[in-house]
């Protein structure tokens, strides 16, 4: 008798839990406007924004010119810091940027 009573309680608890879960989930058919709105948000692409806009047409050249100004104001000081602190790959990129901007670092 007790076994039957416990099994009926377990079945009743499972049924009420399933009913509660079904009530939580809103069917997509019940909300036809939700699906397109969710898809637009889920798959939206962030628009590309140019933070420099027209003030800096090429960021690489701008960096090279600023580094040139900095190293010219403090000769050998920043160039030695750059050589000791940057990897050879990063230094080669900076050298390419300087060649592109027609400047040399002192």
C-alpha positions in Angstrom: 0.0 0.0 0.0 2.8 2.4 0.9 4.6 1.5 -2.3 1.6 2.5 -4.4 1.2 5.7 -2.4 4.8 6.7 -3.0 4.7 5.8 -6.7 1.6 7.8 -7.2 3.2 10.8 -5.5 6.2 10.5 -7.8 4.1 10.3 -10.9 2.0 13.3 -9.7 5.2 15.3 -9.0 6.6 14.5 -12.4 3.3 15.5 -14.1 3.1 18.8 -12.3 6.8 19.5 -13.1 6.2 18.8 -16.8 3.1 21.0 -16.8 5.1 23.9 -15.1 7.8 23.6 -17.7 5.3 23.6 -20.5 3.8 26.8 -19.2 7.2 28.4 -19.0 7.9 27.8 -22.7 6.0 30.1 -24.9 5.3 28.5 -28.3 6.6 30.2 -31.3 3.2 30.0 -32.9 1.7 32.0 -30.0 4.0 34.9 -30.7 4.4 35.4 -34.5 6.2 38.7 -34.1 8.8 37.3 -31.7 10.6 35.0 -34.2 11.6 37.7 -36.8 12.6 40.1 -34.1 14.7 37.6 -32.3 16.4 36.5 -35.5 17.2 40.1 -36.3 18.8 40.6 -32.9 20.5 37.2 -32.8 22.1 37.5 -36.3 22.6 41.3 -36.4 26.0 42.5 -37.5 27.6 45.5 -35.8 28.1 48.3 -38.4 31.7 49.1 -39.2 32.5 52.5 -37.7 35.7 54.3 -38.6 36.8 55.9 -35.3 39.3 58.2 -37.1 36.9 59.1 -39.9 38.5 61.8 -42.1 40.9 63.2 -39.5 43.4 60.3 -39.9 43.2 58.7 -43.4 45.8 56.1 -42.6 46.5 55.0 -39.1 49.8 53.3 -39.9 51.2 56.5 -41.4 49.9 58.5 -38.5 51.6 56.1 -36.0 54.9 56.3 -37.9 54.8 60.1 -38.0 54.0 60.3 -34.3 56.9 57.9 -33.5 59.2 60.0 -35.7 58.2 63.1 -33.8 58.7 61.4 -30.5 62.1 59.9 -31.4 63.2 63.2 -32.9 62.4 65.0 -29.6 64.3 62.4 -27.6 67.1 60.9 -29.8 68.2 57.4 -29.1 66.1 57.2 -26.0 62.8 55.7 -27.4 64.4 53.8 -30.2 66.5 51.8 -27.8 63.4 51.2 -25.7 61.5 50.0 -28.7 64.3 47.7 -29.8 64.5 46.1 -26.3 60.8 45.9 -25.6 59.3 44.9 -28.9 59.6 41.6 -30.8 61.4 41.5 -34.2 58.1 41.0 -35.9 56.6 44.1 -34.3 59.7 46.1 -35.1 59.5 45.0 -38.8 55.9 46.2 -38.9 56.9 49.6 -37.5 59.7 49.8 -40.1 57.2 49.1 -42.9 54.9 51.8 -41.5 57.9 54.2 -41.5 58.8 53.4 -45.0 55.1 53.9 -46.0 55.1 57.3 -44.4 58.6 58.3 -45.7 60.0 58.9 -42.2 62.9 57.5 -40.2 63.2 56.9 -36.5 66.2 58.6 -34.8 
